[in-house]
Amino acid sequence: MAEIIFDGNAYHTYGGLPAVGSRAPDMSLVNTRLQTVTLANFMGRRKIMFIFPSIDSPSCAKSALVFNQLAEGHADIALIIVSYDLPFAHGRFFKEHELTNVEGLSAIRHEGFGENYGVLITEGPLKGMFACAVVVLDENDTVVHTEQVRDIGKSPDFAAAFKALGITIDPDELED
């Protein structure tokens, strides 16, 4: 169980993030076209998964935009954003911001995702939603990096996620 901070208060998650070196738990999530997506859809590609409470949260939205920007030119990486938001919310956000480098996935049909990935918030006002986290997988779905973002209002370490895949991010590329 991880301790996270939301609005200055501490809350807990169910379990913990998958261990580095372990095989990632499979998932069955829904994309913006209402299609079921599993890890097999990204077979052979390296993956960065950004998991968060809601695309309508300012900090989560900003992080999704930064990940989209940083993924430019890295077609060999599947950048996946995951929340309980409806696929329509992801679609609206993608269209509004012209996102082309990320895939938005909703956990509406996979109640076990939060438990399997250790991100399900178990108490407080966000109970049942996901904590902010990053899980990076190699092309064989082995976990190579994880980050539990302790404060939901903060951004993840973008550079560390890409570094786990051997990609150096220039700090000047990161928006403030």
C-alpha positions as CSV (number, residue, x, y, z in Angstrom):
1,M,0.0,0.0,0.0
2,A,1.3,3.4,-0.9
3,E,0.5,6.7,0.9
4,I,-0.5,9.5,-1.4
5,I,-1.4,13.1,-0.8
6,F,-4.5,14.9,-2.0
7,D,-5.4,18.4,-1.0
8,G,-2.9,18.2,1.9
9,N,-4.3,15.0,3.4
10,A,-2.7,11.5,3.3
11,Y,-4.7,8.5,1.9
12,H,-3.7,5.0,0.8
13,T,-3.8,2.8,-2.2
14,Y,-4.6,-0.9,-2.6
15,G,-1.3,-2.7,-2.8
16,G,1.7,-1.3,-4.6
17,L,3.0,-0.8,-8.1
18,P,4.2,-3.8,-10.0
19,A,7.8,-4.7,-9.0
20,V,10.6,-3.7,-11.4
21,G,11.7,-6.9,-13.2
22,S,8.2,-8.5,-13.0
23,R,5.9,-9.2,-15.8
24,A,3.2,-6.5,-16.0
25,P,-0.3,-7.6,-15.2
26,D,-2.5,-7.8,-18.3
27,M,-5.2,-5.3,-18.7
28,S,-8.5,-5.0,-20.6
29,L,-9.3,-1.3,-21.0
30,V,-11.4,0.7,-23.4
31,N,-10.0,3.2,-26.0
32,T,-11.7,6.3,-27.4
33,R,-13.3,4.2,-30.1
34,L,-14.9,2.0,-27.5
35,Q,-12.7,-0.9,-28.4
36,T,-11.2,-3.3,-25.8
37,V,-7.4,-3.0,-25.6
38,T,-5.0,-5.3,-23.8
39,L,-1.2,-5.4,-23.6
40,A,-1.2,-7.6,-26.7
41,N,-2.3,-4.6,-28.7
42,F,1.1,-3.1,-28.0
43,M,3.1,-6.3,-28.5
44,G,6.8,-5.7,-29.4
45,R,6.6,-2.0,-28.4
46,R,8.0,-0.4,-25.3
47,K,5.3,1.3,-23.2
48,I,5.0,4.2,-20.8
49,M,1.8,4.1,-18.8
50,F,0.7,7.3,-17.1
51,I,-2.2,6.4,-14.6
52,F,-4.2,9.1,-12.9
53,P,-7.5,10.1,-11.3
54,S,-9.1,12.2,-14.1
55,I,-8.2,13.9,-17.3
56,D,-10.3,16.8,-16.0
57,S,-7.9,17.4,-13.1
58,P,-5.5,20.3,-14.1
59,S,-2.3,18.5,-13.0
60,C,-3.3,15.3,-14.7
61,A,-4.2,17.1,-17.9
62,K,-1.0,19.1,-17.9
63,S,1.0,15.9,-17.4
64,A,-0.8,14.2,-20.3
65,L,0.0,17.2,-22.5
66,V,3.7,17.0,-21.6
67,F,3.9,13.2,-22.2
68,N,2.3,13.8,-25.6
69,Q,4.9,16.4,-26.4
70,L,7.8,14.3,-25.2
71,A,6.6,11.2,-27.2
72,E,6.9,13.2,-30.5
73,G,9.3,11.3,-32.7
74,H,9.3,8.1,-30.7
75,A,6.9,5.9,-32.7
76,D,8.5,2.8,-31.2
77,I,7.0,3.7,-27.8
78,A,3.4,3.3,-26.9
79,L,2.4,6.1,-24.6
80,I,-0.7,5.1,-22.7
81,I,-2.8,7.2,-20.3
82,V,-5.2,5.4,-18.1
83,S,-8.0,6.6,-15.8
84,Y,-11.6,5.8,-14.9
85,D,-12.8,8.6,-17.1
86,L,-15.2,7.6,-19.8
87,P,-13.7,7.1,-23.2
88,F,-15.7,10.1,-24.4
89,A,-13.8,12.4,-21.9
90,H,-10.5,11.1,-23.3
91,G,-11.7,11.7,-26.8
92,R,-12.9,15.2,-26.0
93,F,-9.5,16.0,-24.4
94,F,-7.5,14.5,-27.3
95,K,-9.6,16.5,-29.9
96,E,-9.4,19.7,-27.9
97,H,-5.6,19.5,-27.5
98,E,-4.9,17.7,-30.8
99,L,-3.1,14.9,-29.1
100,T,-1.5,12.4,-31.5
101,N,1.2,10.6,-29.6
102,V,-0.7,9.0,-26.7
103,E,-3.6,6.6,-26.4
104,G,-6.2,7.2,-23.8
105,L,-7.7,4.2,-22.1
106,S,-10.5,3.9,-19.7
107,A,-10.8,1.3,-16.9
108,I,-14.6,1.3,-17.0
109,R,-14.7,-2.4,-18.0
110,H,-11.8,-3.6,-16.0
111,E,-12.5,-3.2,-12.3
112,G,-9.3,-5.1,-11.4
113,F,-6.9,-2.7,-13.0
114,G,-6.5,-0.5,-10.0
115,E,-5.8,-3.5,-7.7
116,N,-3.5,-5.2,-10.2
117,Y,-1.4,-2.1,-10.7
118,G,-1.6,-0.9,-7.1
119,V,-3.2,2.4,-7.9
120,L,-6.7,2.1,-6.5
121,I,-7.3,4.8,-3.9
122,T,-9.0,3.1,-0.9
123,E,-10.1,6.0,1.2
124,G,-11.0,9.7,1.2
125,P,-12.7,11.8,-1.4
126,L,-11.0,10.1,-4.3
127,K,-11.8,6.6,-3.1
128,G,-12.3,4.3,-6.0
129,M,-10.3,6.4,-8.4
130,F,-6.6,5.9,-9.4
131,A,-3.6,7.5,-7.8
132,C,-1.0,9.1,-10.1
133,A,1.6,6.7,-11.2
134,V,4.0,5.8,-14.1
135,V,4.7,2.2,-15.1
136,V,7.3,1.7,-17.9
137,L,7.4,-1.6,-19.7
138,D,9.9,-3.0,-22.2
139,E,8.9,-4.7,-25.4
140,N,8.3,-8.0,-23.6
141,D,6.0,-6.3,-20.9
142,T,8.6,-6.5,-18.2
143,V,8.4,-3.6,-15.8
144,V,11.6,-1.5,-16.1
145,H,10.5,1.5,-14.0
146,T,7.8,2.7,-11.7
147,E,6.9,5.9,-10.0
148,Q,4.2,6.5,-7.5
149,V,3.5,10.2,-7.6
150,R,3.1,10.9,-3.9
151,D,1.2,14.2,-4.3
152,I,-1.6,13.9,-6.8
153,G,-1.3,17.6,-7.6
154,K,2.3,17.2,-8.8
155,S,3.7,16.0,-12.1
156,P,5.6,12.7,-12.5
157,D,9.3,12.6,-13.3
158,F,9.0,12.6,-17.1
159,A,12.7,12.3,-17.7
160,A,13.0,9.2,-15.5
161,A,10.2,7.5,-17.4
162,F,12.0,8.0,-20.7
163,K,15.4,7.3,-19.3
164,A,14.2,3.8,-18.3
165,L,13.9,3.2,-22.0
166,G,17.3,4.7,-22.9
167,I,15.9,8.1,-24.0
168,T,17.4,11.3,-22.6
169,I,15.0,14.2,-22.3
170,D,16.4,17.7,-22.5
171,P,15.1,19.6,-19.4
172,D,14.3,22.5,-21.8
173,E,11.7,20.3,-23.5
174,L,9.7,20.2,-20.3
175,E,7.0,22.8,-19.9
176,D,6.6,24.5,-16.6
